[in-house]
Amino acid sequence: MINIARLTLPMFLMINVTLMQNGWGVGVYFYYFSLIVSFFLLLKTKYAKYSIVIIPLMMASKILEFALPGLTIINTILSGILFFLVGLIIYSKKPYIIRNVLIFYLLLNVPIMLLQTSGVSSVLMYWNTDYSHTLTVLDLREVGTFKNITQYPTLFVDIDNLYYQIGQGRPSGLMPANNLLSVIIVFAIVMNLYLRKAAKLNIGDIIVNMSVVISMSKLTLFVALFLYLSEIIRGIHLTKVSALKNILVLIAVFFLYYLFFPGILATNYRPDSIIYSFGIRLIDLATTFGFDDLLVIFSNSLDFYNPNNLKEFGHSSGIALAFDSFILIPSLLAFVYIYKKQKTKIEWAKKNLKEEYHFFKRFYLCIIFIFSVIPVFFFSPLFVMISSVGFYPLSLNHERLK
C-alpha cells in the first residue's frame, strides 16, 4: 500500500488543487481519498496516536465551521500536520520517488504549457484562474464556467506586435494558476539537483529547465540560478558538475524560447515587469511592518500598487501574511519545540551526513523563497506533504542512531 501511496497521493492532491480552485465539486473526492489513505498509513506507524486525534478534530472543526467560519484555519492546520506526517513516512527513506513523480508531472505539463503559450485553443484555458486578475476578461463568478477566452498569436511575434495575456504569457499547465505550478517547479529544481547519484544529464534536467523557461516564472528562474551558481562556486564535485550542465541547458532553452516567442520573453523580463513582481511584495512587507512611508523614498512601486488593497485582495507575501496572523506566535513556538526535539539529529547529520545536510539546508531555504512570494504555500496539503521530504537526512540519522 505504501508504494502505491508514494505515487498516487501527490497526483491526487494535484488534481484536487485544479478542480477545487475552479469550484468543481468533484475535486473534494480526491482530497477525501487522500485523507483516508493517509489516515490508514499513519495507523500502521508510530504516528498512529496523532492520526486518531487529528481526524476527529478535523471532523469536529468542519461541523463548527458552519456556525463559526473563522475556524477554517483550524482544519487547515490539522490537515497540514496530517499530510506532513504522511510525507515523512512514505518519502523519508525513498525521497527520489517524489522527485520522479514531480518530473513526470512536469513532463505532462511542458507540452500543455507550450500549447497554452501558442494560443492553440481556449479549451486549454478552461481551468486557468489567472485570467481573473483582469475582471473584464474573466469575472470571479465566471471561474470554472468553461468560458472561451480569446487567444492571440504569440509564435514569432515580437514585443511591438504582441497582445499580452497572462494565460499565454505565464501558462499554468495543468495547475489552475502559474504561481501554484511554480511551487512544483521549485521543488523539482531542488530535488533534481541534489537527489541524484551521477552528474550526467538526464531527462529530469531537460524537463525541469524547460519548465523554468516556459512557465516564465521569475521565482523559478531565481531559484534555479541561485542553486546552480552557488553549487558551481562552492558545491561538491557531483553537484558542481550537475549545476554547470543544468545552467547550460537553461541558457540553451532560453535561447530557443526567444527564437519562438520573442515578444513574451521580452515582456515578462522587461524592467517594469520585474519591478512590479518584487515591488508588490516589498510594499506588502513594508505596509505590514509600518515602513510604507519609508519605502516611498526609494521606490515608485506605489504608483502601481495601493497598500489599501490588502484589505480587499489579501497579502502577496507569505512572510507579511505570517506576521499579520494570530497564528504567528503558536507557529513560532511549534518550530522551537520541533527544533529542540530534533536538535540531536540535526547536529549529528551536520557532522556525519554532510551532503544530505546540505540538501536539508537548501531545501528549506527554497521553501522560504516560495513562501515569501506565494502566501498560500502552507495552506496546501500538497505542498506541505512535499515539504516533509527535506527531513529525510534526519530519518537516515535516526536509523543510524538506532
C-alpha positions as CSV (number, residue, x, y, z in Angstrom):
1,M,0.0,0.0,0.0
2,I,2.8,2.4,0.9
3,N,4.3,2.0,-2.6
4,I,1.0,2.9,-4.2
5,A,0.6,5.8,-1.9
6,R,4.0,7.2,-2.8
7,L,2.9,7.5,-6.4
8,T,-0.8,8.3,-6.1
9,L,-1.1,10.7,-3.2
10,P,0.8,13.7,-4.8
11,M,-1.0,13.2,-8.1
12,F,-4.4,13.0,-6.4
13,L,-3.7,16.2,-4.5
14,M,-2.5,17.9,-7.7
15,I,-5.8,17.1,-9.3
16,N,-7.6,18.3,-6.2
17,V,-6.0,21.7,-6.4
18,T,-7.0,22.3,-10.0
19,L,-10.6,21.1,-9.5
20,M,-11.2,22.9,-6.3
21,Q,-9.7,26.2,-7.4
22,N,-12.2,26.2,-10.2
23,G,-15.1,25.3,-8.0
24,W,-15.6,21.9,-9.5
25,G,-17.0,19.9,-6.6
26,V,-15.7,16.5,-7.7
27,G,-12.3,17.7,-6.5
28,V,-13.3,17.2,-2.9
29,Y,-13.4,13.4,-3.5
30,F,-9.7,13.4,-4.5
31,Y,-9.0,15.1,-1.2
32,Y,-11.1,12.8,0.9
33,F,-9.5,9.8,-0.8
34,S,-6.0,11.2,0.0
35,L,-7.2,11.8,3.6
36,I,-8.5,8.3,4.1
37,V,-5.3,6.7,2.7
38,S,-3.2,9.0,4.9
39,F,-5.2,8.0,8.0
40,F,-4.7,4.3,7.4
41,L,-1.0,4.8,6.6
42,L,-0.5,6.6,9.9
43,L,-2.3,3.9,11.9
44,K,0.5,1.5,11.0
45,T,3.3,3.7,12.3
46,K,4.5,5.3,15.5
47,Y,2.3,8.3,14.5
48,A,-0.9,6.4,14.9
49,K,-1.9,8.3,18.0
50,Y,-1.7,11.6,16.0
51,S,-3.9,10.2,13.3
52,I,-6.5,9.0,15.9
53,V,-6.6,12.5,17.4
54,I,-6.4,14.6,14.2
55,I,-9.2,13.0,12.2
56,P,-11.9,13.5,14.8
57,L,-10.7,17.1,15.4
58,M,-10.9,17.8,11.7
59,M,-14.5,16.4,11.6
60,A,-15.5,18.5,14.7
61,S,-13.9,21.7,13.3
62,K,-15.6,21.1,10.0
63,I,-19.0,20.9,11.7
64,L,-18.3,24.0,13.8
65,E,-17.3,26.0,10.7
66,F,-21.0,26.3,9.8
67,A,-21.5,28.4,12.9
68,L,-18.0,29.9,13.2
69,P,-16.5,30.4,9.7
70,G,-13.2,31.6,11.3
71,L,-12.4,28.1,12.4
72,T,-11.5,27.1,8.8
73,I,-7.9,27.8,9.8
74,I,-8.0,25.0,12.4
75,N,-9.0,22.5,9.8
76,T,-6.2,23.7,7.5
77,I,-3.6,23.3,10.3
78,L,-4.8,19.8,11.2
79,S,-4.8,18.8,7.6
80,G,-1.3,20.2,7.2
81,I,0.0,18.2,10.2
82,L,-1.5,15.0,8.9
83,F,-0.1,15.3,5.4
84,F,3.3,16.4,6.7
85,L,3.5,13.2,8.8
86,V,2.4,11.1,5.9
87,G,5.1,12.7,3.7
88,L,7.7,11.8,6.4
89,I,6.5,8.2,6.4
90,I,6.3,7.5,2.6
91,Y,9.3,9.6,1.4
92,S,11.8,9.7,4.2
93,K,13.6,6.5,3.0
94,K,13.0,7.0,-0.7
95,P,12.9,10.7,-1.4
96,Y,13.9,10.1,-5.0
97,I,10.4,8.8,-5.7
98,I,8.7,12.2,-5.1
99,R,11.4,13.6,-7.4
100,N,10.3,11.2,-10.1
101,V,6.7,12.0,-9.5
102,L,7.3,15.7,-9.9
103,I,9.3,15.3,-13.0
104,F,6.7,13.1,-14.5
105,Y,4.0,15.7,-13.7
106,L,6.1,18.4,-15.3
107,L,6.7,16.2,-18.3
108,L,2.9,16.2,-18.8
109,N,2.8,20.0,-18.3
110,V,5.5,21.0,-20.7
111,P,3.6,20.3,-24.0
112,I,0.4,21.8,-22.4
113,M,2.3,25.0,-21.5
114,L,3.7,25.3,-25.0
115,L,0.2,24.9,-26.5
116,Q,-1.2,27.4,-24.0
117,T,1.6,29.9,-24.8
118,S,0.9,29.5,-28.6
119,G,-2.8,30.1,-28.1
120,V,-3.8,27.0,-29.9
121,S,-7.3,26.7,-28.2
122,S,-9.2,28.4,-25.5
123,V,-10.1,24.9,-24.2
124,L,-6.7,24.7,-22.7
125,M,-7.5,27.8,-20.6
126,Y,-10.8,26.5,-19.1
127,W,-9.1,25.8,-15.7
128,N,-6.7,28.8,-15.7
129,T,-7.9,31.1,-12.9
130,D,-5.1,33.7,-13.6
131,Y,-7.3,35.4,-16.1
132,S,-9.5,36.6,-13.2
133,H,-6.7,39.1,-12.4
134,T,-8.4,41.1,-15.2
135,L,-12.1,41.0,-14.3
136,T,-13.1,42.3,-17.8
137,V,-11.6,39.1,-19.2
138,L,-12.7,36.6,-16.5
139,D,-15.0,37.7,-13.8
140,L,-14.7,35.8,-10.5
141,R,-18.2,34.5,-11.0
142,E,-17.1,33.0,-14.3
143,V,-14.2,31.0,-12.9
144,G,-14.8,27.3,-13.7
145,T,-17.6,28.0,-16.2
146,F,-15.6,26.9,-19.2
147,K,-15.6,30.4,-20.7
148,N,-14.0,30.7,-24.1
149,I,-11.3,33.4,-23.8
150,T,-9.9,34.8,-27.0
151,Q,-6.4,33.7,-27.8
152,Y,-3.8,35.8,-29.7
153,P,-0.9,35.0,-31.9
154,T,2.4,34.7,-30.0
155,L,4.6,32.4,-32.2
156,F,7.4,34.5,-33.7
157,V,5.6,37.7,-32.6
158,D,7.9,40.5,-31.3
159,I,7.0,42.7,-28.4
160,D,5.7,45.6,-30.5
161,N,3.1,43.4,-32.2
162,L,2.2,41.3,-29.2
163,Y,-1.2,41.4,-27.4
164,Y,-0.1,40.1,-24.0
165,Q,-2.4,38.0,-21.8
166,I,-1.4,36.3,-18.6
167,G,-2.7,32.9,-19.6
168,Q,-0.4,32.8,-22.6
169,G,2.5,34.8,-21.2
170,R,2.7,32.8,-17.9
171,P,1.0,29.5,-18.6
172,S,-0.3,27.4,-15.8
173,G,-0.1,24.0,-17.4
174,L,-2.4,21.5,-15.6
175,M,-2.4,23.8,-12.5
176,P,-5.1,26.4,-12.1
177,A,-2.5,29.2,-11.7
178,N,1.1,29.9,-12.7
179,N,2.1,30.6,-9.1
180,L,1.0,27.1,-8.0
181,L,2.8,25.5,-10.8
182,S,5.9,27.5,-9.9
183,V,5.9,25.8,-6.4
184,I,6.1,22.4,-8.0
185,I,8.9,23.5,-10.4
186,V,10.9,24.9,-7.5
187,F,10.6,21.6,-5.6
188,A,11.6,19.7,-8.8
189,I,14.7,22.0,-9.2
190,V,16.0,21.3,-5.7
191,M,15.3,17.6,-5.8
192,N,16.6,17.1,-9.3
193,L,19.9,18.8,-8.5
194,Y,20.6,17.1,-5.1
195,L,18.8,13.7,-5.2
196,R,21.0,12.1,-7.8
197,K,23.8,9.6,-8.0
198,A,25.5,10.8,-11.2
199,A,26.4,14.2,-12.7
200,K,25.5,13.2,-16.3
201,L,22.5,14.9,-17.9
202,N,19.2,13.1,-17.5
203,I,15.6,13.6,-18.6
204,G,14.9,15.4,-15.4
205,D,17.4,18.1,-16.2
206,I,15.8,18.7,-19.6
207,I,12.2,18.7,-18.2
208,V,12.9,20.9,-15.2
209,N,14.8,23.6,-17.1
210,M,12.2,23.6,-19.8
211,S,9.5,24.1,-17.1
212,V,11.5,27.0,-15.7
213,V,11.7,28.8,-19.0
214,I,8.2,28.1,-20.5
215,S,6.4,28.9,-17.2
216,M,8.1,32.4,-17.4
217,S,8.1,32.4,-13.6
218,K,10.6,34.8,-12.0
219,L,10.6,32.8,-8.8
220,T,11.6,29.5,-10.5
221,L,14.3,31.4,-12.5
222,F,15.7,33.0,-9.4
223,V,15.8,29.7,-7.5
224,A,17.4,27.9,-10.4
225,L,20.1,30.5,-10.9
226,F,20.7,30.7,-7.1
227,L,21.2,27.0,-6.7
228,Y,23.1,26.4,-9.9
229,L,25.6,29.3,-9.3
230,S,26.0,28.5,-5.6
231,E,26.8,24.9,-6.4
232,I,29.2,25.8,-9.2
233,I,31.1,28.1,-6.8
234,R,31.0,26.1,-3.6
235,G,29.4,22.7,-4.2
236,I,31.0,19.2,-4.1
237,H,32.1,17.7,-7.4
238,L,28.8,15.9,-8.1
239,T,26.5,18.9,-7.7
240,K,29.1,21.3,-9.1
241,V,29.2,19.4,-12.5
242,S,25.5,18.8,-12.4
243,A,24.8,22.5,-11.8
244,L,27.2,23.6,-14.6
245,K,25.4,21.2,-17.1
246,N,22.0,22.4,-15.9
247,I,22.8,26.1,-16.3
248,L,24.0,25.4,-19.8
249,V,20.7,23.6,-20.5
250,L,18.8,26.5,-19.0
251,I,20.6,29.0,-21.3
252,A,20.0,26.8,-24.3
253,V,16.3,26.5,-23.6
254,F,16.1,30.3,-23.0
255,F,17.7,30.9,-26.4
256,L,15.3,28.5,-28.2
257,Y,12.3,30.1,-26.4
258,Y,13.4,33.5,-27.5
259,L,13.5,32.3,-31.1
260,F,9.9,31.1,-31.0
261,F,8.3,33.6,-28.5
262,P,10.5,36.8,-28.6
263,G,7.6,39.1,-27.6
264,I,6.6,37.1,-24.5
265,L,10.1,36.8,-23.2
266,A,10.8,40.5,-23.7
267,T,7.5,41.4,-22.0
268,N,8.0,39.1,-18.9
269,Y,11.5,40.2,-18.3
270,R,11.5,43.9,-19.0
271,P,12.5,46.1,-16.1
272,D,9.0,47.3,-15.2
273,S,7.6,43.7,-15.0
274,I,10.4,42.7,-12.7
275,I,10.0,45.8,-10.5
276,Y,6.3,45.0,-10.3
277,S,6.8,41.4,-9.3
278,F,9.2,42.2,-6.5
279,G,7.7,45.7,-5.7
280,I,4.3,44.4,-4.6
281,R,5.9,42.0,-2.1
282,L,8.2,44.7,-0.7
283,I,5.3,47.1,-0.3
284,D,3.3,44.3,1.3
285,L,6.1,43.7,3.8
286,A,6.7,47.4,4.4
287,T,3.0,48.0,5.0
288,T,2.8,45.1,7.4
289,F,5.8,46.4,9.4
290,G,4.8,50.0,9.2
291,F,7.5,51.2,6.9
292,D,5.5,52.0,3.8
293,D,6.3,55.8,4.1
294,L,10.0,55.0,4.1
295,L,9.7,52.8,1.0
296,V,8.2,55.6,-1.0
297,I,11.5,57.4,-0.7
298,F,13.3,54.6,-2.5
299,S,10.7,53.3,-5.0
300,N,7.9,54.4,-7.2
301,S,6.3,51.0,-6.8
302,L,3.3,52.7,-5.0
303,D,2.4,54.1,-8.4
304,F,1.0,50.7,-9.4
305,Y,0.2,49.2,-6.0
306,N,-2.1,50.6,-3.3
307,P,-1.4,49.3,0.2
308,N,-5.1,49.7,0.9
309,N,-5.7,46.8,-1.5
310,L,-4.5,44.4,1.2
311,K,-7.9,44.6,2.8
312,E,-9.6,43.5,-0.4
313,F,-7.1,41.2,-2.1
314,G,-5.0,39.9,0.8
315,H,-1.3,39.6,1.2
316,S,1.1,39.0,-1.7
317,S,3.9,37.9,0.6
318,G,3.7,34.9,2.9
319,I,6.1,36.5,5.3
320,A,3.8,39.5,5.6
321,L,0.8,37.2,6.0
322,A,2.5,35.3,8.8
323,F,3.3,38.4,10.8
324,D,-0.2,39.7,10.3
325,S,-1.7,36.5,11.5
326,F,-2.8,35.5,15.0
327,I,-1.2,32.1,14.5
328,L,2.3,33.6,14.2
329,I,3.2,33.1,17.9
330,P,1.8,29.5,18.1
331,S,3.7,28.7,14.9
332,L,7.0,30.0,16.2
333,L,6.5,28.1,19.4
334,A,5.9,24.9,17.4
335,F,9.0,25.5,15.4
336,V,11.1,26.0,18.5
337,Y,9.6,22.8,20.0
338,I,10.4,20.8,16.8
339,Y,13.9,22.1,16.7
340,K,14.6,21.1,20.3
341,K,13.2,17.7,19.6
342,Q,15.3,17.2,16.5
343,K,18.4,19.1,17.6
344,T,20.5,16.0,18.3
345,K,19.6,14.5,14.9
346,I,20.4,17.8,13.2
347,E,23.8,18.2,14.8
348,W,24.6,14.5,14.1
349,A,23.6,14.9,10.4
350,K,25.6,18.1,10.2
351,K,28.8,16.2,11.1
352,N,28.2,12.8,9.5
353,L,25.9,13.4,6.6
354,K,27.3,16.5,5.0
355,E,25.8,16.1,1.5
356,E,22.4,15.2,2.9
357,Y,22.6,18.0,5.4
358,H,23.4,20.4,2.6
359,F,20.3,19.3,0.8
360,F,18.3,19.8,4.0
361,K,19.5,23.5,4.2
362,R,19.0,24.2,0.6
363,F,15.5,22.6,0.5
364,Y,14.2,24.7,3.4
365,L,15.8,27.9,2.1
366,C,13.9,27.4,-1.1
367,I,10.7,27.0,0.9
368,I,11.4,30.4,2.5
369,F,11.8,31.8,-1.0
370,I,8.5,30.2,-2.1
371,F,6.6,31.4,1.0
372,S,8.0,34.9,0.6
373,V,6.1,35.4,-2.7
374,I,3.3,32.8,-2.5
375,P,1.2,33.2,0.7
376,V,-0.9,30.1,0.1
377,F,2.0,27.7,0.4
378,F,1.2,26.3,3.9
379,F,-2.5,26.2,3.2
380,S,-2.0,23.5,0.6
381,P,-1.9,19.8,1.8
382,L,0.1,19.0,-1.4
383,F,2.9,21.5,-0.7
384,V,3.0,20.7,3.0
385,M,3.3,17.0,2.2
386,I,6.2,17.6,-0.3
387,S,7.9,19.9,2.1
388,S,8.4,17.0,4.6
389,V,10.9,15.4,2.1
390,G,13.5,17.8,3.4
391,F,13.6,15.9,6.6
392,Y,14.9,12.7,5.0
393,P,18.5,13.3,6.2
394,L,17.2,13.2,9.8
395,S,15.5,9.9,9.1
396,L,18.8,8.5,7.9
397,N,20.3,9.9,11.1
398,H,17.6,8.3,13.1
399,E,18.1,4.9,11.5
400,R,21.8,5.0,12.2
401,L,21.4,6.2,15.8
402,K,19.2,3.1,16.4
